[in-house]
Every structure is written in C-alpha cells, then in structure tokens.
Amino acid sequence: MGLFSEAVEVVCSPAGIPLRLIWQGRTYKVAANPVRWYERRSWWEEEPRAERGHGPGLVDSEIWRVQARLSPRSPLRTLDISRQTASNIWRLIRIHDALRESA
C-alpha cells in the first residue's frame, strides 16, 4: 500500500457518493459501493486557531475507499480518496496493492 497525496477530480452523485474519478488524465469508474469514514487530522499543525463552530470540516477529514477500474475488463484498483469539505478539493491518499494469487 502506498501513502501519499495527489490531486484527483471526483464526479459524485447528487447524494455526494463518488461515481468516477479522473487521475493522471485517465477516467476510472467506481465499480462497487464506496465506503466512507472520517479521520482526525492534525489541524493544529496547519491552522493557528480553530474558529468556533468550524470543527466538523477542520478537525475531521472525510475519506472514501473506492474500487474503480478504467474499463469493464480492466482490473479493480482500491483507492482511498479524501475530500476537504470547506473547499471541495479531492486528494488521492492511498493506493492498495491488489492481492496476487500464488502460482
């Protein structure tokens, strides 16, 4: 599994669920129901002060784990993407290696 941060464009349903993502000029279609959770981030390293009432976007990061593929015949890739709620900017933060069958 790789951990990094790279810009990614995400197209969502009206309910805010990721449907497609564009990464490195290629469009991946989400092929399974994505899973969402929130992670606490070290906001104090980036912000000098948290304004009252701004905790939900500032303290927690929204993370989605998606399984996506380039075409119906291409292999699935499992990716974790993060959305900054205040700016609606998406970042690809993890790529999970596919399990390989032993020969």
N, C-alpha and C positions, 0 to 999 in steps of 0.2 A: 504494500500500500504506500502510495506517495502522499505527502502532505505539503501543500504549497498554496498560493493564492494567485489566481489568474482571472482576468475579466472574462465573463461569458454572458451572452444575451439569452434571455429566457422568455419564451412565449407561454403565457398562462391562460387557463380557462377563466371565465367570468368569476368563478369562486376562488381564484388565486392559486390553483393547482398547476404545477409545471406540465406542459404538454410537449414542448420542443425546446431544444437549446442549440445555440449556434456557438461553436467553439472552434477556433483556429480556421475559420472560413467554411466549416462543414456543419451541416444541419443534422442533429440527432433527434429522433423521435422517441419520446418516452414510451416504453413498451409494457410497463407494469405499473400498478398503483404506487406512486411515490409515498415515502414515509417522512413525516415532519416531526421535528423536536426542537427544543430551544437549548442553547448552551450559554452559560455565563461567560462573559468576556471581561478582560482586564481593562475596563473603561477608564480607570484612573490613570493608566499609562498614556492615554490619548487625549483625555479631556481634563482641564484643570478643575472643573466643578460640574456636578450634575444639577441641573435646574429642577426645581420642584415640579413633579408631575411628568417628567420625561424619562422615568425609569424603564418602562417597557421597551422602548427602542434602543435605549442607551446601554442597559445592563445585559440584556439577553440578545443573542443572535439567533435568527430563525434559520434552521438547517433543514435541507431536504435531501434524502437519499433517493436517487432515481436510477432506474435501469433503462438504458437507452441504446439505440442502435442506429446505424446510418441507413440501412435498408432492411427489408424483411428477412433477407438471407444472411446478413452480417451478424457477427456475434454480439451478445449483450455486453455492455460495459456498465459497471456500477460506479456511480459518481456521487459525491456529496457536494452540494452547492449551498451557498449562504446568501441570504438577502438582507441588505441593510434597509431596515424599514423606513427610516427617515428619507433616504434618497432613492429607494427602489433600485439600488445597484446590486447586481448579482456577481458572485465570485465563485469559481470552481476551487474547492479547497482540498479535496481528496479524490484520488483515483484508486479504486480497489482492484488488485490483480485478480484475474479470473482463475478459478480453480482448474488445474490441468489434470486430466485423467492419466494415470500411470500406464505406461505401455506394457 
